[in-house]
């Protein structure tokens, strides 16, 4: 038995769904089989003849060797022009001091309403930012005021309690926040140049 949990972000999920042959995943909701909001199968899983999605709910499908992939829309990427632009944004020096500015943090996905946690961790690396994202989750919030060593020892452990964030997801989301941060800086710089070019 294996377990998979793969999320792939797109600027526009619908474009990916149309371009990639897939079968929509399903899940049980109040005892009824319904279409999963983001999951798809790239395998030939049996389909429900009426619903047009997998006839096996995703939490049972793994037992039969099927694995669900979640195709997600992520508005963070709306300002990315192309692959080269994305790589350029990721290769820029990261201005970590922006995470000490509440007004700036309030414009960033996932952390916008969690400045209290961002301020305590004061991230200076992708992994620090990933820890911030994990601390937002209910099962890890109790670690917030512990030492960094204690946080590191427990943050990625599944203690079987409330929802927690896996390290792979946290790192991925942290990288997307950095992309958004760089896009915001790019936009602010562009606006400042325009103001200087057209003085009032």
Secondary structure, 3 states (H helix, E strand, C coil): CCCCCEEEEECCHHHHHHHCCCEEEEEEECCEEEEEEEEEECCCCCECCCCCCECCCHHHHHHHCCCCEEEEECHHHHHCCCHHHHHHHHHCCCCHHHHHCHHHHCCCCCCCCCHHHHHHHCCCCHHHHHHHHHHHCCCCHHHCCCCHHHHHHHCCCCCCCCCCCCHHHHHHHHHHHHHHHHHHHHHHHHHHHHHHHCCC
